[in-house]
Amino acid sequence: MNEKSIMQITDEITQMLLKKNADYGGASFDLGLNGNMVHLWDKVSRYKTLIGCDKKDPNFESIEDTLKDIIGYAIIGLHILKNDEIKNKIYG
C-alpha cells in the first residue's frame, strides 16, 4: 500500500459517488445519519455473506463493489455529519 495505490482507489470511489449522486439525486442524504447507518449495515451484511459464500461469482454485486459502496456510504455519513455540524453552528 502506498500513496499511488490509495489515490487510485479513492479516485474510483469519488467518480462512483458523483455518478450515483447524479442518478439518485442525493437520496442517500434524505434520512440523515440513521438512514446512512442502515445503508452501511446492509452493505456490511452483504460483505459478510459474500465472504462466507463458496460461490465465487455472485449474481449481483461483487466483494469489490460491496467494499466500494461501504467506503462511499462512510463518505456520505461524514458529509451528513459535517452538514449537521454547520447547521448547528449557524442555527444553534
C-alpha positions as CSV (number, residue, x, y, z in Angstrom):
1,M,0.0,0.0,0.0
2,N,1.3,3.4,-1.0
3,E,0.0,6.8,-1.8
4,K,-0.5,6.0,-5.5
5,S,-2.5,2.8,-4.8
6,I,-4.6,4.7,-2.2
7,M,-5.2,7.6,-4.6
8,Q,-6.3,5.2,-7.4
9,I,-8.9,3.6,-5.1
10,T,-10.1,7.0,-3.7
11,D,-10.3,8.4,-7.2
12,E,-12.6,5.5,-8.3
13,I,-14.8,6.0,-5.2
14,T,-15.0,9.7,-6.0
15,Q,-16.2,9.0,-9.5
16,M,-18.7,6.4,-8.3
17,L,-20.1,8.7,-5.7
18,L,-20.5,11.6,-8.2
19,K,-22.2,9.3,-10.8
20,K,-24.6,7.7,-8.2
21,N,-25.4,11.1,-6.7
22,A,-26.4,12.3,-10.2
23,D,-28.6,9.2,-10.7
24,Y,-30.2,9.2,-7.2
25,G,-30.4,13.0,-6.7
26,G,-28.9,13.0,-3.2
27,A,-31.4,10.4,-1.9
28,S,-28.7,9.0,0.4
29,F,-28.8,12.2,2.4
30,D,-32.6,12.3,3.0
31,L,-32.7,10.2,6.1
32,G,-29.7,11.6,7.8
33,L,-27.2,9.6,9.9
34,N,-29.8,7.0,10.8
35,G,-30.6,6.2,7.2
36,N,-26.9,6.2,6.4
37,M,-26.3,3.7,9.2
38,V,-29.0,1.4,7.7
39,H,-27.3,1.6,4.3
40,L,-23.9,0.8,5.9
41,W,-25.5,-2.1,7.9
42,D,-27.0,-3.6,4.7
43,K,-23.6,-3.4,2.9
44,V,-21.7,-4.9,5.8
45,S,-24.2,-7.7,5.9
46,R,-23.8,-8.2,2.2
47,Y,-20.0,-8.3,2.7
48,K,-20.3,-10.8,5.4
49,T,-22.5,-13.0,3.2
50,L,-20.1,-12.8,0.2
51,I,-17.0,-13.6,2.4
52,G,-18.8,-16.7,3.8
53,C,-20.1,-17.8,0.5
54,D,-18.4,-20.6,-1.5
55,K,-19.9,-19.2,-4.7
56,K,-17.1,-17.3,-6.5
57,D,-19.3,-15.5,-9.0
58,P,-22.3,-13.8,-7.2
59,N,-25.5,-13.0,-9.2
60,F,-25.2,-9.3,-8.4
61,E,-22.6,-7.2,-6.8
62,S,-19.1,-8.5,-6.1
63,I,-17.0,-8.2,-3.0
64,E,-15.2,-5.3,-4.7
65,D,-18.4,-3.5,-5.4
66,T,-19.6,-4.0,-1.9
67,L,-16.4,-2.6,-0.4
68,K,-16.6,0.4,-2.6
69,D,-20.2,1.0,-1.5
70,I,-19.2,0.7,2.2
71,I,-16.5,3.4,1.6
72,G,-19.0,5.5,-0.3
73,Y,-21.6,5.3,2.5
74,A,-18.9,6.2,5.0
75,I,-18.0,9.3,3.0
76,I,-21.7,10.2,2.7
77,G,-22.0,9.8,6.5
78,L,-19.1,12.2,7.0
79,H,-20.9,14.7,4.7
80,I,-24.1,14.4,6.7
81,L,-22.2,14.8,10.0
82,K,-20.4,17.9,8.7
83,N,-23.6,19.4,7.3
84,D,-25.3,18.9,10.7
85,E,-22.4,20.5,12.5
86,I,-22.5,23.5,10.2
87,K,-26.3,23.8,10.6
88,N,-26.0,23.7,14.4
89,K,-23.3,26.4,14.3
90,I,-25.5,28.7,12.2
91,Y,-28.9,28.0,13.6
92,G,-27.8,27.0,17.2
